Amino acid sequence: MSLHRRLLILLVAVVLLGGVAVAAVVRAGDRAHEKDREQAGGPRVAPGPVSLAAAGGGRRLVFRNMAWGPHRDELATVPAEDPRAPRTASGVSCLRLHAAAGTGICLQSVKGGAGVQDGYRAVVLDASLRELAAHPLAGIPTRARVSPGGHLAAWTVFVGGDSYAGTDFSTRTSVLDLRTGRLEASLEDYAIRKDGRIHKAVDVNFWGVTFTPDEQGFYATLATGGTTYLVRGDLAARTVTTLRENAECPSLSPDGTRIAFKKRIPGRPAEAPWQLHVLDLATGAETPLAEQRSVDDQAVWLDDRTVAYALPGDFGADLYAVPADGSGAPARFMDAALAPALLG
């Protein structure tokens, strides 16, 4: 065998052995990554089709996936009856989202180009996650809601400061009528009826809209004069009326009879002052829920008996659920998830 042929065979062998070594390292890395993921308790996430339409196969949850990996921050879905099932990720990224009746609102970050500052926008999605409309946002997204019939959307952003716990912040809350395209850029333009009189002040802030089943009105939080109020809004009259003090981030129950909200409790730390309560709209009775930790979130009703909410977790946020009648105890039902909405 010639020297040239022997050298050629040696070169081929080196290349093959190198390829085997690289493959072994890659497989070992994949196994180590999988082991780390399993040890960390991270959920399984894979790309696939996601729909906001009511599915014949049962109810589904859509939410912001917070698990580390290529699908972090994407709108994802799981069966509502099996929230720890493997997740299907849509490829659509949202910082905040909500959906109902085949309509979604997705609050997104927007990367600026050279010399252009990053920004945010509100994107209206149809049932297939196609973009129907988009509106620029004036600040950091914090709350989003779609009305039960899918005809209205609302969102809140921070335009100064970044926490509801203190007093040094400013918000802007907008309401969009998807039937007409009319955008109420700020609820601060609405007339405020407080204690039977028209209230005008420069320190007015609104946040946390939740729509009524008939889609004619809403509830929200009003802050003015250092006090927060639960207000009832009338979309046609463009008015809001205060109902009671110390009620933030309302969420109306599916049957329209109760509101879950967060209430500031005297004596608690200034940075973590809230406890979840439920208000009976007919009687005015307030019920403190069994969750003792401070919840800075707008709760979501999973059904007429249970509310869900986010708390800080290893991946940024985890979802918990607690009975809405004050009984029982809170339980974590989804890891690495935020901003859930129930479909179907």
C-alpha positions in Angstrom: 0.0 0.0 0.0 1.4 3.3 -1.0 2.2 6.0 1.5 -0.4 8.3 0.0 -3.1 5.7 0.4 -2.1 5.0 4.0 -2.3 8.7 4.8 -5.7 9.0 3.2 -7.1 6.1 5.3 -5.6 7.6 8.4 -7.3 10.9 7.7 -10.7 9.3 7.1 -10.3 7.4 10.4 -9.5 10.6 12.3 -12.5 12.4 10.8 -14.9 9.5 11.6 -13.6 9.2 15.2 -13.9 12.9 15.6 -17.5 12.8 14.4 -18.3 10.0 16.9 -16.7 12.0 19.7 -18.7 15.1 18.8 -21.9 13.1 18.6 -21.2 11.6 22.0 -20.5 15.0 23.5 -23.7 16.4 22.0 -25.8 13.4 23.3 -24.2 13.7 26.7 -25.0 17.4 26.7 -28.5 16.8 25.7 -28.9 14.2 28.5 -27.3 16.5 31.0 -29.6 19.3 29.9 -32.6 17.1 30.2 -31.5 15.9 33.6 -31.0 19.5 34.7 -34.5 20.4 33.4 -36.1 17.5 35.2 -34.3 18.3 38.4 -35.4 21.9 38.1 -39.0 20.7 37.6 -39.3 22.6 34.3 -42.3 21.7 32.2 -42.0 20.1 28.8 -42.7 22.6 25.9 -42.9 21.9 22.2 -44.0 24.0 19.2 -47.3 23.4 17.7 -50.7 24.8 16.6 -52.5 26.9 19.2 -56.1 28.1 18.8 -58.1 30.6 20.8 -61.4 29.0 19.6 -63.5 26.9 21.9 -62.4 23.3 21.3 -64.7 20.3 21.1 -62.1 18.3 23.1 -62.7 20.2 26.3 -61.6 23.4 28.0 -58.1 24.7 27.6 -55.8 27.2 29.4 -53.7 29.7 27.4 -51.0 31.5 29.2 -47.5 33.1 29.0 -45.0 30.3 29.1 -42.2 31.2 31.6 -40.1 28.1 31.3 -36.5 28.7 30.2 -35.7 27.7 26.7 -36.5 28.7 23.1 -40.3 29.1 23.9 -40.0 31.3 26.9 -42.6 34.2 26.9 -44.6 32.5 24.1 -48.4 32.1 24.3 -48.8 28.4 25.2 -51.7 26.0 26.0 -52.5 22.9 28.0 -55.8 21.1 28.7 -57.5 22.8 31.7 -58.1 19.4 33.3 -54.4 18.6 33.1 -52.4 21.8 33.6 -49.2 19.9 34.1 -49.4 18.3 30.7 -46.7 19.0 28.1 -47.2 22.5 26.7 -47.8 23.5 23.1 -46.1 26.8 22.3 -47.4 29.1 19.6 -44.4 31.1 18.5 -46.3 34.3 19.5 -44.5 36.1 22.3 -46.5 38.1 24.9 -45.6 39.9 28.1 -49.3 40.0 29.1 -52.2 38.3 27.4 -55.9 37.4 27.8 -58.4 35.7 25.5 -62.1 35.0 25.3 -64.5 33.8 22.6 -61.8 33.4 20.0 -60.2 36.8 20.5 -56.9 37.5 22.2 -55.0 40.6 23.3 -51.3 40.2 23.4 -49.0 42.9 24.9 -45.6 42.6 23.3 -42.2 44.2 23.5 -40.8 45.7 20.3 -37.1 45.8 19.6 -36.0 49.2 18.4 -33.5 49.5 15.5 -30.3 51.4 15.5 -30.7 54.5 17.5 -34.4 53.7 18.2 -35.6 52.9 21.7 -37.3 49.6 22.4 -41.1 49.9 22.9 -44.3 48.0 23.4 -47.6 47.4 21.5 -51.0 45.8 22.0 -51.8 43.2 19.4 -55.3 41.9 18.7 -55.3 38.2 17.7 -58.0 36.2 16.0 -58.7 32.5 16.9 -55.8 31.4 14.7 -53.4 33.9 16.3 -53.4 36.1 13.2 -52.8 39.8 13.9 -55.9 41.8 13.3 -54.8 45.2 14.7 -51.9 46.7 16.7 -51.6 49.8 18.8 -48.5 51.3 20.3 -48.3 51.4 24.1 -47.1 54.3 26.1 -45.3 52.3 28.8 -44.6 48.9 30.4 -47.5 46.3 30.0 -49.1 45.2 33.3 -52.7 44.1 32.8 -54.9 42.8 29.9 -58.5 41.7 29.5 -60.9 40.6 26.8 -64.7 40.8 27.4 -66.6 37.5 27.6 -68.1 37.9 24.2 -64.7 38.8 22.6 -65.9 42.2 21.4 -63.9 44.4 23.7 -60.3 44.5 24.9 -58.6 46.5 27.6 -55.0 47.0 28.8 -53.0 48.9 31.4 -49.4 50.1 31.2 -47.1 51.8 33.6 -46.0 55.2 32.3 -44.1 56.2 35.4 -42.8 53.9 38.1 -43.2 50.1 38.0 -45.1 48.9 41.1 -48.6 49.2 42.5 -47.2 48.8 46.1 -46.1 52.4 46.4 -47.6 55.7 45.4 -45.0 57.0 42.9 -46.4 55.5 39.7 -48.7 56.5 36.9 -50.8 54.2 34.7 -52.7 54.5 31.4 -55.7 52.2 30.7 -57.2 51.9 27.3 -60.4 50.2 26.0 -60.8 49.0 22.4 -64.1 48.2 20.8 -63.2 45.5 18.3 -66.6 45.8 16.4 -66.0 49.5 15.5 -62.2 49.9 16.0 -62.8 52.8 18.4 -60.0 53.2 20.9 -60.6 54.9 24.2 -56.9 55.8 24.7 -57.3 56.6 28.4 -60.1 56.1 31.0 -58.9 59.3 32.5 -61.1 61.0 29.9 -64.2 59.5 31.5 -66.3 61.5 34.0 -65.8 60.3 37.6 -68.8 60.2 39.9 -67.5 60.0 43.5 -69.8 60.3 46.6 -72.6 61.5 44.3 -70.5 64.3 42.8 -68.3 64.8 39.7 -64.7 64.3 40.8 -61.8 66.1 39.0 -58.2 65.7 40.0 -54.8 65.7 38.4 -53.7 62.5 40.2 -56.2 60.1 38.7 -55.0 56.6 37.7 -57.0 53.6 36.4 -56.0 50.0 36.1 -57.3 46.4 36.1 -60.4 46.4 33.9 -62.8 43.4 34.0 -65.8 43.5 31.7 -69.4 42.7 32.5 -71.1 39.7 30.7 -73.3 42.0 28.6 -70.2 43.9 27.4 -71.9 47.2 28.2 -69.8 48.1 31.2 -66.8 47.1 33.3 -65.2 47.3 36.8 -61.8 48.7 37.4 -59.5 50.3 40.0 -59.4 54.1 40.4 -56.7 55.7 42.5 -56.9 59.4 43.5 -56.1 61.3 46.6 -54.0 58.5 48.0 -57.0 56.1 48.1 -58.0 53.2 45.7 -61.6 52.6 44.7 -63.5 49.9 43.0 -65.5 51.6 40.2 -68.2 50.6 37.8 -67.8 51.9 34.3 -70.5 52.7 31.7 -69.0 52.5 28.2 -71.9 54.3 26.5 -72.1 57.2 29.0 -68.3 57.3 29.4 -68.6 57.5 33.2 -67.2 55.6 36.1 -68.8 55.5 39.6 -67.0 54.7 42.8 -68.5 51.7 44.7 -66.1 51.1 47.7 -62.6 51.9 48.9 -59.5 49.7 49.1 -60.2 47.3 46.2 -57.7 46.8 43.4 -57.4 44.6 40.3 -61.0 43.4 40.2 -62.0 40.2 38.4 -65.7 39.5 37.8 -66.8 35.9 38.3 -68.3 34.0 35.3 -71.8 34.3 36.8 -71.4 38.1 37.2 -72.2 38.0 40.9 -68.9 38.4 42.7 -65.6 40.2 42.2 -62.2 38.9 43.3 -59.8 41.7 44.2 -56.7 42.4 46.2 -57.1 44.5 49.4 -54.4 46.4 51.3 -54.1 45.0 54.9 -53.0 47.4 57.6 -49.7 46.4 59.3 -48.4 44.5 56.3 -45.0 45.5 54.6 -45.3 48.4 52.3 -43.9 46.4 49.4 -46.3 43.4 50.0 -49.5 44.8 51.4 -52.3 42.8 49.8 -54.6 39.9 50.5 -57.1 38.4 48.0 -60.8 38.9 48.8 -64.1 38.2 47.1 -66.9 40.7 47.1 -70.5 39.7 46.8 -72.1 42.4 44.6 -75.6 41.8 45.9 -74.9 41.9 49.7 -71.6 43.9 49.8 -70.0 41.2 51.9 -66.3 40.7 51.6 -64.6 37.3 52.1 -60.9 37.0 52.7 -59.4 34.1 50.8 -57.1 31.4 52.3 -54.0 32.7 50.5 -52.0 34.6 53.1 -49.2 35.7 50.8 -49.3 39.1 49.2 -50.7 38.7 45.6 -49.9 41.5 43.2 -51.9 40.1 40.3 -55.3 40.4 38.7 -56.9 37.1 39.6 -58.6 34.9 37.0 -61.7 32.7 37.7 -61.2 29.1 36.7 -64.9 28.4 37.4 -67.5 29.9 39.8 -65.7 28.3 42.8 -62.0 28.9 42.2 -59.7 31.8 41.4 -56.1 31.6 40.1 -53.3 34.1 40.4 -49.5 34.3 40.0 -46.8 34.4 42.6 -43.0 34.7 42.1 -41.3 31.4 41.3 -38.1 29.8 40.2 -38.8 30.7 36.5 -40.3 34.1 37.3 -43.8 33.2 38.1 -46.0 30.2 39.1 -49.8 29.9 39.1 -51.8 29.0 42.2 -55.5 28.4 42.8 -57.6 28.9 45.9 -61.4 28.4 46.7 -63.4 31.6 46.2 -65.4 31.1 49.4 -62.6 31.5 51.9 -62.3 27.8 52.6 -59.5 25.4 51.8 -55.9 26.2 51.1 -53.9 27.6 48.2 -52.3 25.1 45.9 -49.8 25.5 43.0 -51.3 24.1 39.8 -48.9 25.4 37.1 -45.1 26.0 37.2 -43.5 28.7 35.1 -46.7 30.3 33.9 -48.3 33.8 33.9 -51.5 35.5 32.7 -53.8 32.5 32.2 -57.1 32.6 30.4 -59.7 29.8 30.3 -61.2 28.8 26.9 -64.1 26.6 26.2 
